[in-house]
Structure formats: structure tokens, C-alpha cells
């Protein structure tokens, strides 16, 4: 075996415990990682790449050990030899202090001086002390991992610190018997690396082991019978009576895995089966007990891997990671394969301009290694899944999944099945209801689907894209602002298979004015054209297949002349088409579901809609020239009605009892009738800036489905009705800018408002004096966040402020308990926030300071015994500063410009899960600081607001009522930015 895989262990051979216990266990741990060990005193150092020095009580008395010690130091200087120190039965400080004395007692001054100098150097290196570990097994494994990572710095980054403990925890939760676990994730994410690490870690505990890499290809090549013979030297149907560890890597067909495992007939209790796959469905079909998704490397780990691949050294903590390097790391987004390949490619160029050019080339044409690994997943998909994947890669990355699903279905695909399969194959992810795709996968899929035959512009920055359905162009998305006025973009009629056409302007100031004619194909299903320059659509265009027409800011005056077949049309968006006069053709679009005409201020007439029985959403303009349209009472499908700014909407005569979202903001409505209680499905009622509204009926508690009630800016509204019944779903109540004098007792009677995710905004309620006492009597919650805003409520009484403080104090504890029990959420956000006029940090904060900086000393084991989060407070002087989108980390938000007067107290709470995740980006899991440096500042979204002064601040640890145990180690000072 090459020296690259050998480690020399040096120790005091007279110490029987180390010789016959620690060293054999350490050798076995190295062996499981593919590293051989040299322990004989005659073994040459030149045969190894690393050394482990084990210091014990009598180490300084053994000349043999000390000679090995000097040789190790010399080789470390000459050859860059890797050295790891281990302190067994002695501490590092003991080695430094007492060993020097022992050396001078037993050896000559010259020898002792040499050894002391070497000892000082080695003892200052990072090492391992047995007193810091709970078990010998953990101690040995940590040493082996440390040496492995130093020898192979590019391998298994993040595996031992994060992923392997996760796997071990999952296995511990399984019942005794045959344990099974699946590992899945996107191509190149590290599934095989993790499986190998688990195998190395655990193989010594089993009587028989089997590691099958590239299982799919191997089965196809050799067959099941031959595989069984090779790995178990026994025929199928013969019962194995040993505890067996089996790892099947890259399983693509569950039948292959099932047949292979069935050939073993049975497994003894305690056996472990590990299956890796790109496809989560395969793991479900294999009926694994638990599945673990490999998420990729965090920022710290990604920088480490890229550094080694690009520079052959770790330059994370230096300035050698240039701007282009950081761009590449961000583009790779934690995928180890991408980081390795891009890092290697970048290492071949030195000049920044060369690296920049290479990076652009790699994004356009991915390297062969990346192309092949993604292609293997792509070609395993069905035709429906392939088409959906290509459309998402070109047009729908980052878009709302519900909207995309509708459009894909309209284009003739089956998104309900297809998108789920893409997620299961780790090719697409869904985050906050939006479709996301890794940049590496997107680049490969675009390369597969791009039309290379059509060239509109030689400009490399062109965003023209097309994909091939058969041999003709099927979809086009075109940024027309990059072309000069001389280029024509009007001839689409001959593209017979074109069904998706989107023309947009990334620079609206450069939209074309000179388009004289246009031809569109018959098969077109989706047409989007921003700033469409003609006064109507082509007369010869047959829209029989058109499902969606999206033409915002167009020059349209009419749609077509005459009657057209609109049987397929479901959605039309003509917002802000200010020259639009009429859309009467829509009266025959009997499948129409959504119509958006906001901002069409010159609309002369509105179509008869008595036949539009499928209409679900209507967004009407602020009518000034026509009367409000009469909707038939049998409009059962109408769910959303938006009458924002309708100045002629004065009297509420709506009878659409199936409405779920009603927007009357900015209208001239003066009051709500009692018939509003019939809207039993209403979820949102928006009455913002209804300047004439001065009355609300006392039947609002009948709206059992209502979640959000917006009354912001209703200046004449001076009181809130007395609510008698429970509004169990109410979550958000906005009263800012009203004349309400007392906070409504709705807080007492609304179950969701007290138990789930309330948001109450009472900004500038200048008459508000009291708040309902239930603020201090909230029940335990499992929903977050909670936000109560009382800025500029200058008449708020002292008792009311105490109730608010009591609310925040109780609420943070209750949320902490629930979060720790249910382990909910990982986003870095404030979970409980409140603000009100005041000048003192609440008394229950354990750490306080004047000014904007706080440096609290933390207990040594502060993260144990049920710690779940931190509470923060700041007293801020605003001096009438106007804040746009005030986005403090305490989550005090407003959507419009506000002036906050005088001095206010802000309080916020965030959970430990967030802090833990934030910390892992720059340090190892389990490292816990004993100091916190907290700096408060106020920003308005664009930068620091220097006119707002943080006068006082506070910090407190939050614990749940029932404690739990957690291991921790001290680390350097952790910087926490409370406001960003």
C-alpha cells in the first residue's frame, strides 16, 4: 500500500493500557477508513504520510518514545508530514509544564533542550484529550476522523461533522431487528460518499459485510446470481445466520434491490441495509424504515472544498478567495461534484479575466463530467417528465408552483404527476411554494433542450431560448429589449408547433414601437407580450387553442374585430393597458376563470358576463366612466373580487356568498351591511384607506373563516364592534391609521389570534389608550410568528404597556416550549415581536446596557438544560424619521412610508434552531460560544439610519420549562447582528 494511505502511531510501549487497548482500537478505526497503520518501532517514517503521537503519563521517561518524537518533528518540517497529538491520561497543560521538568531530570541538558523545544511546538498544535469525550469509542473515532480529513482534505467534507451523526441518530430511533435506511439526493450531492463513510464507521460491528457501488450498472453487467456468489460465497436460498451490513449504492430499480436482498433469504436481527438512490420513490418501494436526504455542503464547507480543488490548500480564512471564486462557489450551491469540477477547471487559469470568461463558458456549456451525471437522470424520466423539466429550466424556475401547474396543464402536460416525480428524483425542489432548480442541473437541461439551429442574435447575452418538441420550435421566451429597432420579431406564423410565446422587456424603456404587422400560429396556447405595440391582435389569428393571454402595459384598444372562438381561454391579463376601450369579445369566453383589467382607465364598456359561470377572479379598474357591472347572483365559482379604488362603489350590494377574498380598499364605501355575515367562506376582507368608512356591524364574529381583516387608514373609524363569538381563524388585524381608542376585545374571543400566528398593527392609533387584558393570558402556541405593533400610540397608558410586556414575556416562553417539542422551522426570523412608545428595557431582561452594543458573558453550559432561544430588546429614538419598509430584525414592518416619533421599545425573540443553523455556516456543529457580542442598529432596507439612535439594549436567554441535555464545547466570541 502506498505511503499515502499509511499512518504511524508513536506511543510509550511500556504503557500496557495504551499498547493493548487504545492502539488496537485506533488501528481498527483507521482500517475501516482504508488507512493502514504502522506501530512497530522498526517501521520507517518514510513509509507513512501522517503520525499520531500519543502522550501518556510516563512518555517523557521513554527514550524510545522521545526519539520517535524528534523524528516526527523533523519530518513535519522537511516533508510537511501530518501530525496529530493525543493526550491520554494527561492534559495538554500537564505536558507543557511537567514533562519539561521530567526531561531535565532523566536526560542530559542537550537532549532535554531538544525535546523541550519540540514539545513546545507539538503541544501547541490542535489535538485530542480523552477527558473531553464521554466514551472511548467516541474518542477513538474522533482521532481517526481528524487524521483522515487531514490526509484527504478533499474527501468527506461535512460528512463526519454533520451527516454521519444524523444517520446515527436515525438508526438509534429504529426498533431492534433488521434496520434499513435510504439515502437520496440530487446528482453529485455526496450520497455515495456518505454511504461509504457509514460503511467504514460501522463495518467492524458486523460479521459479514457487503458494499456494492454502482449497483444498477453492476446488476446489468453481472446479474444477481453472480453478485451473490462474489460477495457472500454462498448460493441463494441458503440462510445467513450472521449479522450483516449491506450497502447498495445507486439503486434505480427497486425490483433489482428486492431480488438481490431476497436472494439472501433472511437477515438476523441487528443487520443493517443501506440503499442510496437519486429517486425517493425507489426508497419507498424498497420499504426502507427511514429516508435521509443529503442537502449538500454549507457555506463554510463549500469554501473549504473549492479551496482545496482550486488552490490545493485551504484558503477559507484568507483573501485568496477572489470575487470570481465566490461567484463559482455560490453557483455550485453546496454540490460537491460541481465544486470539485469547477475548482479544478479554475485552477488551470491564473488571470481574473480568464477565470471570468471560463466561468461564463462553463455555465453555458457544462463540463462533460457534470453533463453525464445529470443526463443519466434525465434520460430515465418519462416523456411527460422530460418536457416539464425542460420547461421549468427555461421558463419557470422561481415561479409559483400553482401558477406553473395550471400553465403546464394548459400546454398539454400532466404536472400533478410530473412535478412530484421530478421532486422525488431530486431534479426540482419546492421552496415556499416556488419551483427551484440547482444551477448545475438547470445548465445541463437547458443544453439538452436548447435549439441550436435558430440564431436571432450573435450577442452572447441574448436571453432567447427555445426547446424542441419534435423538429420544430415549441416554446420561445425572448428579451426583446436587447435588440435594436431594426430587428423584426413579428414572423411566428410559420412555427406550426409553437405553443408558448413570451416576449418581455428587461428594460421597459427600450420596448419596440415600430412593429407594423404580426403573424401568430394556430396552435398557440400561451401568449405573453409586455408593452405590445399594436392596437389589436392580428385579425387572421385563430385563438381557438389559446388558454392564457397576458399583455400588460399594451397599446391595445380592442382585442379583435368581429367574433372569435375563445372556447379554450381561461385567463386574461390586460392590466394597465391605458388605451383599451372595450373587451366585449370576452362575453363568449365561457371557460374564462380570471380577468385582470386594473389600470385600464379608458375602458368604455364591460362585457356581459352572465354566461361566464366559471369566473373565479375579477380585478376591475378604478371605474370613472362606466357604472359598476352587475354580477348575476348565481356566480357560485367567483372566489376573488378586487374593486380597489372604485370611487363609485358606495353601497355594498354584493350577494356572492362563496367569495373568499374581497378587496374594497380605496373605495367610497361608508359602512358594511349586516348581510356581510352571510359570507361564510370569506378569508380576507381588505378595507384599507376607505376614507368614508365609519361603521362596522357587530356581526363580524359570524365570519368564521376570516383570517385577515385590514382596516388601515380608515380615518373615520373610531370604534371596533363588541365581538361575542369566537372567530377561531382570525390571524391578522391591521388598525394602523384609524381612530380606534381601545384595542378590541376580539383578542379574547379569537382562538387563532391568541393561539396561532397573530399580527396586529395599531401604528398611529393616536387615540388608543388601553389594550384588552387577554394579551397577558395567551395560551401555548405552536404557530409562529407573532407581531404586535403600537408605534406612535402616544396615549397608551402605563398599564397597557405592562400588559404588552407581559404578553411578550409569556408568549416567548410558550413558543419556545412548543418549538422545542415539535422542532418546527429553520428560517432565521424573529418569532415574537412587539414595539410601543417607551424609554426602558423591560426588567426581566438579564443583560442590559446603554448604547447599541452589548457583550454579555454566557454560562459555560448555557446551551444545555432546555435552552431554546434568545430574547432581544432595544430602545430607539427616531426623531420623526420617515422609514420606508422598516425591516428590523425584530420584524417590525410596515408596507408604506411611516413617520415614527419619540422613543420606542422594541422586543424580539428568535429560536435556538435558527442560531444553531446560522452558527454552522462558519463553524463545526456542537461548538458553542461562551461570549456574545451583540450590536443593534436601525436600517430602512437600503442602509443604516444614522438619525435613529439606539439608546439602550437588552439580551436574555430563553429556556423551556422541561430541560433537555445537549453536548457543547466552548469556542471563540460569536458576533450576532440583531438588525440588518
N, C-alpha and C positions, 0 to 999 in steps of 0.2 A: 504493500500500500504506500502511496506517495506521502511525503512529509506533510503535504497539505492537509491530510486527514489524521495526523498523529499529534498527541498531546503528552507531554512529560509531566508526571506527578512527582514532586520532591517533598519529602517529609522525614521526620525523625523516626527511623526504623526501630528504635528502642521502645517507642510508644505502641504497645500491643493493641490498644483500642483503635487507634488510627490505622494501624497496619492491617488488622483483620476485620475491621468493621467499616470505617469510613471509606478507605481506598477501594475495596471491592464494590461497594455500592456506587461510588463515584465512577468507577470504571464501567459498571453496567449502564449507568445513565448516559455516559459518553457513547457506549456501544449502540444504544438504541437510536442515537443520532448519527450513526455511521462514522463515528470517530474512534480510532483505536488508541490504546493507552500504553505508554512506556513507564514502567515502575521500577525496573531493575536498575541497580546502581551502576551497572556497566553500560546501560543504554546511552548512546551518544545524543547530545543535544541537537546535532545537525540533522537528525532523523525526524525532528518534530518542528511544528510551526508555533507551538504555544507551550507554556509551562504553567502548572498550578503549584504555588508554594503554600504548603500547609504549616502554619506556625502553631506550635503547641508549647506546653509548659517548659519542657527541657530542651527545646530546639537550640538554644544558644550554647548548650553543653555538648552538642554533637558536631565534631569537626567535619564528618562526612556530609551532614546536612548543610553546614556553613559553606563548604567548598562548592556544593551544588548551587547554593545560593549565589555565590560570586560568579559562577559560570553563567547563571541565568541572567544576572545583571549585565555582564559583558556582552552576551548575545543580544540582549534587548537593545543595547547601544549600537552594536555593529550591524545587526540584521533586521532590526525592527521586530524582534521576537515579541509575541503577545504574552503578557504576564498577568495572571490573576492571583490575588492573595486571598488566603483563607485563614481565619483566626479561630482555632478550635480549643476551647477551654481557657483561652486568654483573650483579652481585649486589645484593640489597636493601641490604645494609650499605654497599656501594660507593656506591649512590645517595645514602644519607643522609650519608655522610662527605665524599666527593669532589665531588659535584655542588654542594654549598653553596659550596665554595671556588671552583669554576669560575664560578658565578653572579656572585660578587663581583668576579672578575677581568674578566669580559666586559660586565657591565651596571652601571647606576647602583645606588647603595645602596638607593634606594627600591624599584626594580624587583626587585633581588635579595632584599630582605627579604620582599616579597610572595610571590615564587616559593619562597623557603625555607620560609616558613610553610605554604604549600600543599603543598610537597614533603614536609614532615614529616608532614602529615596523610595524604597518599596512600600514602607509603611504609610507613605503619603498618598499612595495610589488607591483608587476605589477598590474595595474588597468586600468580603462577606464574614460576618461574625455570627457564630452559632447561637449566641444569646438572643439574637433578633428574630429567630424563627421558632414557630410553635412546634415543629416536628423535624426529625432528622430527614425524613423523606423530602419535605419542602426545602430544607437546607441544601441537600444534595442536588435536587433538581434545579434550584436557582443557580448554583455554581455551573452546572452543565450548560444551562441556557446561556449564561453570561459568556462563557468561553465560545460556544457555538456562534453566537452573534458577533463576536469579535473576529473569529476566523472567517466566517461567511457573512460579512456585513450587508450583502445584498439579499440574503435569504431570510425568509420568515420574519420580516419586519412587521411588527404589530401582532404576530401570531401568539407569542408567549405572554405578552403584556395584556392583551385584550381577548382574543378569540378563543384560545385554548381554555382559559378559566370559564368562559361562557359555556363551552361544550361540557366541561367537567360538571358545572352546576346543573345543566340539563340532565346529564346522566344520573346525577345524585338523586334527582327527583323521581326517577323511574323506579317502579317496583322491582323486587327481586325476580329474576327469571332471565329470559333472553332479552337483552336490551338492544334496541335499534334506534338509530338516529340518522337523519338525512341532512346533507349539506348542499345548499343550492345558491345560485347567484349568476350574474352575467358572465359572459366570456372574459377570461383573463383576470378575474377578480381575486383568485387565490384559493379556489376550492381544493385543488389537488395539494397545494402547499399545506393547507390546514389539515387535510386528511392524513398526509404523511407525518405531520407533527403529532397528531393524535396517536397514530400507529407507533411512532418512535417512543412516545411517552408511556404507552400502555402495553406494548407487546410483551414486556418482561413478566407481566402478570398472568399470561395465558399459556396453556400447554401446547396449543397449536395455533399458528398464525398464517394469514394469507393476505397479501397485498397485491391487488390486481389493478394496475394502472392501464388507462386506455381500454377499459373493459369492453366497450362497444366494438372497437376495431379488433380486439383480440378474439372475441367470440366469433366475429365474422370470419376471421382468418383460421382459427384453430378448431372451433367447435367446443361444445360444453364437455363432452366426454374426455377429450384430451386435456382440457384445463383442469378438471378434477384429478386426473391421474398425475399431472405435473405438480400440483400444489399440495395434494394430500396423500399421494402414493397409495391410493386405495380406490376401489371401484365404487360407482354409485350404488345406492341401496344397502351399503354397509354402514351400520350405525356408528357415529363418532361419539365416544363417551368422555371426551375431554372438553374442557372449557376452551372455546375457540374465539379468536379475534379475526374477523373477516372485513376487509375494506375493498369495496367495489367502486372504482373511480371512473367517472364519466359514463353513467348508465343512461341510455337514451330510449331503450325499450324495456318496459317493466317485465315483460314476459321472459326476456333473457336472464334478468336477475333472479326472477322467481324460479326458473328452471334450474339455474346453477345452484341456488340455495336448496332447492328441493332434492337435488342430487346428493346432498349430504344427509338427507333423511331427517335428522333431528340435531338439535343443539342442547348441550347440557346447560342447566341454569348457571347464570353468571357469564355466559357467552355474550359477545358484543358484535353487532353487524352495523357497519357504517357504509352508507351509499351516498355518492356525490352525483349531482346532475345539474344541468342548466335548467331543467324543466321541473317546476314544483309539482306538477301533476303526476310525473313519474314517481315521485316520492310518496304521494298519496296512494297511488296504485300499488306500490310496494308495501303499503300499510306500515310505514315506519312510525314509531311511537311519538317522535318529535322531529321537527324540521328546523334547521338553523340557517338563516340567510346571511351570507357573507356580504357585508356592506362596503368593504373597501377600506383604504387607509385614511386616517385623519390627516390634518394639515401637517402636523409635525412629522409623522411617519412618511408622508409623501415627499416632503423636502429631503428627508434622510435618504430614501431610496433613489430619488433623482440625482442627488449629490454624488452618491457612490457610482452610479451608472454614467454620469456625465463627466465627473472630475476625478473619479477613483479615490475620493476621500469625502469625509463628512464635513460639509461647509455650511451647515444649517445656521451656525451661530456667528458666521462672518458675513461680510458684504459681498462675497463672491457670487451669491445668487442674484444675477442681474435681472433687470426688468423682463427681458425675454424669457429667462429661465422661470420666473414666477408665472408668466403667461402660459408656458408649457405645462407647468405643474397644475395650474388652475384648469386648463383644458383637459388634462388627464383625469381630473376629478377623482383621485384616490384609486384608480385602476392600476394595479401593479404592472400588468403587461404593457399598458400604454406608457407608464413611467419608465420602464426598462428600455423599450424600443425607442421612444423619443429621446431619452437621455443618451443612449448610445449614438443615435443619429447626430445629436447636437455636439457630441464630443469630437466629431470629425471636422468641425469648423471652429475657427478662433475669433474672427471678426464679428462684431454685433450685427452688422448689416447682412452678413452671410447667414447668421443664425436666424434672423428675422425672415429672410427670403425662404430659407429651408422650412421654417415653421409654417409659413403660408402654403408652401408646396405640400407639406405633409397633411395639412387639413384638407386640401383639395384632392390629393391622391394618397390615401393612407398606405403605409408600408405593407409589403407582402405578408409579413407575419400577422399583422392585425387583420388584413383583408381575409386571410384564410380562416382564422378562428371565428370571425363573425359570419362569414359566408356559410360555414358548416351549420350554424344555427338557422340562417336564413333559408337555406335550401331544404331544411327539414320541415318547414312550415307548409300549410295548405295554400292554395292559390288565393283564397279569401284573406288569409292572414298576411301573405306577402304583400298584396295590394294595400291593405290597411297600414302595414308597417311603412311602406314607401310613401303613402300619402301623409302619414304623421311626420315622417322625417323631413319632408319638403314643406309642408304647409301648416301642420297643427301642433308642433312642439310648443308647449307652454299654454295651450288653449284649454278652455273649459271642457271637461270630458262629456258633459251632457250635450253641449252645442255640437261638438265634433261627432258624437254618436248619431245625432239627428242628420247631420250633413252626410256622413258616410252611408247611412241607410238610404238617403235620398239618391246617392250616387250608385246604388245597386249592391252594396256590400252588406255584410251581417256583423255589425260592430259589437253586439252584445256578446257574441261568442268569440269573435276575433280579438277584441281588445283584451279580454280576460286571458286568452291563450298567450298573447304577447307579454302580458304581465307575468304569467306563470313561467314563460321562457326567459325571463329576465332581460327582455329587449326593450321594454317600456315600463315606466313606473308611473304611479299616480300620486301626486303630492298636492294636498289642499284642493282636490277635485280638478287638478290640471294634469294634462299628459306631459310627461317629461321623458327625455331620451338622452342617454350618455353621448357626449360629443363624438367619442370613438365609434360607437355604433351608428350614429347619425351620418358620419362621414362615409362609412362603408356602404350603408344602404343607399345613400344619395348617389354614390359612384355606380352602384348596381342599377339604379333606376333612371339615371340621367340620360337624356337624349343627346348623343354626341354628333348627330347628323345636322342638326339645325343650329345655325350660327346667326344671331341677330346683331351681336356686337363683339368686337375683339377685346373690349375693355374687361380686364380680369376682375373688376369689382362688380360686374353685372350680376344682378340677382335673378336673372332669367333662369327658370328651371322648367324642365319638362320630364315626364316619365312616359314610358311606352306601354300601352295596354296590349297591343299586338305589334303591328309595324308602324302604326301612326300615332301621332301625338294625342294623348288622352287628357292631360292637365297642364295648365300653364299658370305660373304666378310671376308677374312682371313688375319691377320697379321702373315705371316709365320716366321718372324724374332724372334718370341718369343719361337719357338720350337727348340729343339736340333736336331742334324743331324740324330738321329735315328728314328725320327717320319716321316712316309710316308704320303705324301699328294697327292698321284697320282691316287687314285681309285675314280673317279667320274662317270664312265660309267654306273653304276647301278642306279644312281639317275635320273630316267627317266623324271622327271618333272623339273629338274634343267635347268633354262634358263638364269640365271645371275650368273656368277662366276668371282670374283675378288680376286686375290692373290697379296698382296703387302708387302713391307718390310719397316717398320718404321725405321729400322736400316739397310741401304743398305749393310753395311759391313758383315751382317750375312745371306746373301741370300744363298740358298741351291746350292750345286754343285753336289750332289750325286744322283739326280733323274735319274733313269735308264729307266723307262717306264711311260707311261701316257695313261689313257683311258678317253675319253670325251663323254658325251651323245649326241644323235642325235638332241635333241630339244634345244640345247644351242643357245641363241641369242646374248648374250654379253659375251665376253671373254677378261678379262684384267689380264695380268700376268707380273708384273715387274721383270726384271732380269731372264726371262725364261731361264732355264739351258740347254735345248736340242737344237740340231742343226736344227730340223724341227718339225713341228706339227705331231701328230700321223697319220700314213698312213691310219688307219681304221676309222678316224674321218670324219664323213659326215657333212660338213659345210653348208648344204642346207638351214638351218634356221638362220645361223649366219648373224647378221646385223652389228656388230661392233667388230673389232679385235684390241686390244690395248696392244702392247707388247714392251714398250720402254726398252732400255738397255738390250736387249735379246742377247742370243748366237746363234740366228738363222743364218743359212747360206742360206737356202731356206725355202719356205713355206711348200709345199708338193712335193711329187714326182708324176708326172702324172697330169691328168686333174681332177679338182673338180668342183662341181656345186656351183657357187658363185652368184646365181641369187638374193639373198637377201642382199649381202654385200654392205653396204653404206659407211662405214668409216673404214680406216685402219691407224694405227699409229705404226710405227716401228722405231721411231727416236732413233738415237744413238745406233743402232744395228750394231756395227762396223765390224762384221764378215759377214754381209749379202752380198751375191754375186749377187742374181737375184730375181726378183719378177714377172717373166713372166706370172704367172697364173692370174695376175690381168687384163690382156688384155680381159678376158672373164667376168669380173665383170661389167656387163653393167649397173648396178644401182649404181655404185660407185660414191660417191659425194665428199669425202675428202680423200686425201692421204698425209701422212707426212713421209718423208724419210730424214729429216735433220740429219746430223751427220753420215749417212751411207757411210763412206768414202771409203769402198772397193767395193761398188756396181759396177758390171761389165757391166750390161746392164739395160736398162729401157724398160718396156713393151710397145708394140704397143698400142696406146691409141685412135686410130681412131674410135673405137666403144664406147668409154666412153663418150657418149653425155650428161650425167648428171653430169659430173665432175664440181664441184663448187670451190674447194680449192685444190691447189697443192703447197706443200712445198718440194722443191728439195734440195738435198745435195750440198755442195760446190764441184762441179764436178772437178775432176783432171784426171780421167782415161777414161771418155767417153765424147762424144760430146753432146752439148746441144740438147735435144729432140725437134723434130718438132711437134708442135701442129697444128692440122687442123684449117683452118680459120673459119670453121662453128661451133666452140665451143661457142655457144651462152650462155651456162649456166655458163661458167667459170667466177667467180666473184673475186677470190683472187689468186694471183700468187706471190710466195715468192722465189726469186732467190738470197737470201742473201749470199754473199761471193763467188758467182760463178765467178771464176777468168777467165774463158774462155768466159764469156758473155761480148763482147766488142762492138759489133754493135747492135743497137736497131732495131729489125726486127719484133716486136710483132704487131699483127693485131687484137687482141681480144678487140674489141671496147666496149664490155659490162663489161670490168673489172672495179671493184670498188676499189680494194686495190692492189697496185703494190709495192712490196718491192725489190729494186735493191741495197740495202745497201751493201757496201763492194765489189761490183762487179768492173770489169775493164772498165766499160762504160766511154767513153770520152766526149760524148755530147748527147743531146736529139734531135731527128729529129723533123721537123715541123709536121710530122704525129701524134705527141702526141696530137695535137688539136682535133683529131677525137675521143679521149677517153672521150666522153661527160658525162659518168657516174662515172668517176674516183673521189673517195672521198679522198683517201690518196695516196701520192707519196713519197716514202722513198728512198732518195739518200744519206743517211748518210755514211760518210767515203768512198765515191767514189773518191779516191785519184787522178784519172786521169781526172775527170770531170772539164772542164774549160770553158764550154759554155752552156748557156740556151737560147732557142729560144724566140723571142719576141711574141709568140703566146700563152703564158701561160694563158692569160686572156680569152682564148676560153674555158678553163676548168671551166665551170660554176658550176659544182657540187663539186669542190675541196674544202675540209675543212682543210686539213693538208698537209703542204709542209715541208719536213725535208731535210736540206742541211748541217747539222752539219758535221764538219770535212772535207769538200770539200776544201782542201787547195789551189788548183789552181784556184778556182772560185773567180775572183776579181771584178766582177760587176754583178748587177742584171738587167735584161732587163726592158726597159721602158714599163710600162703597160698602155694601152689606155682604156680598157673597165673595167667595174665593175665586180669584182669577188665576187659576193654577199654572197657566203657561206664560204669564207676563214676565218678561226679562229686561226690557229696556223702556225707560220712561225719560223723555227729554223735556224739561221745563225751562230751559235757559231762555232769557229774554221775555218771560211772562211777568205778570204782576201778582202771581200767587204769593200769598202771605204765610201760609202754613203748609209744610210738607204733608202731602196727602196720607191718610191712614191706609191707603192702598197697600203700603208696605206690610201692614199687619195681616191683611186678608189675602195676599197673593203668595201662594205656595212656592212657585218657581222663583219669584222675586226675592224671597228670603232664603231659599234652599239651593238655588242653582246658579245662574250667571247674571246677576243684576247689573244694570248700568243706569245710573240716574244722573242726569246733567241738569243742575239748577244754576248754571252760570248767570250772573247778573240779575238774579231774582232779588231786586233791591228791597222788596217789602218782606222777604222771608225772615221770620223770627225764630220759629221753633221747628223741630223735627219730631216725628212720631216716635214714642219710646221703644217700639219694637226694633229699632235699629240696634239696640243693645241686647236684644233677646233672640238673635238669629240662631237657627238650627244648624247642625252639622251639615256640611256640603260636600258634594263630590264633583261639582261643576265649577269651572273657572273660566275667565277671571271675574272679579267684581270691581266696579268702578263707581264711586260716588263723588261728584264734583260740586263744590259750593263756592267757587271763585266769585269774588265781588259781592258776596252776600253779607254786606257790611252790618246789617241789622241783626245778624244771627246772635242769639242770646248765649250767655255763658253755659247754661245747662245744655243747650243744643250742641255746643261744641264738645262738651264732655260726653254726650251720647255718641257723637261721631267717633271720638277717640276710643270709646268703649267698644263700639262696633268693630273698628279696625283691629283692635286687640283680640277680641273674641273670634272674629272671622278668620284671622290668620292662623290661629291655633286649630280651628275646626278644619280648614282646608288642609293644613299640614297633616292632621290625623288621617284624613281621607286619602290624600295623595300617597302617603307612606304605605297605607294598607293596599291601595289599588295600583300603585306605581304608574300613575297616569301622567302623560305629557312629557315632552323633552324640549320644547321650544324655550329659548331664553326670553322670558317675559315676566312682567310684574303680574302677580295673581290677585292681589288685593291692593287697590289704590284709592286714596281719598285726599282731598285738599279743601282747605277752608281758611278764612282770614284768621291770623294769629301770629304770635311772635315767640312762642316757646316750643321746644321739642317735648313731646309727651313724657311724663315722669317715668313710665315703665321701660323706657329705653335704657339699657345697661351701660352704654358708652355714648358720651356726649362731648361735643367740642364747639368752640366758637370758630367761625370761619367755614371754609369749604373743604378742609382736609381733616380726616380722622384716621388715627393709627392705633386701633385697639389691639391689645395683647390678648391672644386667644389661649384658652387652657390647652394643655398638651394633647389631651384626648377629646377635643371639643366635637369631633365628628362622630363620636360614639354615643351610646346611651340615648338613641332616639332623635338625634339631630336631623332636621328635615329642611331647614331653610334659614333665611336671614330677613330681618325687618330693617328698613331704612327710613330716615326722616330728614327733611331739610326745611329750614325756614328761609324763604326767599323774598327779597324786597324787589318789587317790579317797577315802581316809579312810573306808572301809567304806560309801560312799554307795550306796544302792539305786537302780538305774537301770531305768526301765520303757521298753522299746523303745529301747534305746540306739542312736541313729541318727546316729553321727558321719559326717562326710563321707568318712572313711576306710572306711566301710561295715562297721564292727564292730557286728554286730547280734545281738540275742537276742530271742526271742519271749515270754519270761516275765521276771518281775522277778528281777534278779540283784544280788548284792552283790559289788562289785569292791573288793578290798583292796589296800593298799600303793600302790606306784608302778609304772606300766606304760609301756612304749614302744609307740607306735602309728606305723605306716608305711603310706603310701598312694601310689598312682601314678595320674594321670589323663592322658589323651591330648591332644595339641595340637588335634585336630579339635574337641574339646569346648570348649577355651579360646577357640579362634578363633570358634566359633559364639556363645559367651557374650559375647565382645567386640563382635561385630557388632550386638548388640541396642542398644548405646549409642554406637557409632562406626562410621566407614566401614571397609569391608573393606580390609585392607592396612596400617592404622595399627597400629604395634607399639610398645608402651611400652618405655622403657629403665630403668624402675624398677618394682619390685613392692612393694606394702605388704600383708603377709600377717598376718592376725590369727587366732589359734587360740582356740576356746572349746569347752566341752563343754555339750551340751544333752541333754535326755531326751525330746525330742519335743514338749514343752509350753513350754520356755523354757530360759534359761541356768541351769546348775547351779553356783551360786556356791560350794558346798562343795568342788568339784573344781578344783584349781589346775593350770594348765599351767606347769610349771616350766622347761622347755627346749623349743626347737623347731628344726627344720631344713628346708632347702629345697635342691633341686638340679635342674638342667636335665638332660633325658634326650635323648640323640641315638642315632640308629640307626647301624649300622656303615657303611653306604654313604650318603654325603652327597648332598643334592639342593639345587638353587638355588631361592631364593624372594625376591621383592622385598619390601622393607619400608620404612616411614617411621617416624620417631620421633613419639611422642605424649606426652601428659601421663601422670602417675602412674596406674597401674591398680590399683584396690582388688580384692583377692581374698579372699573369705570362705571359709576352709577348712572350718569347721564351721558348720552352720546349725541 
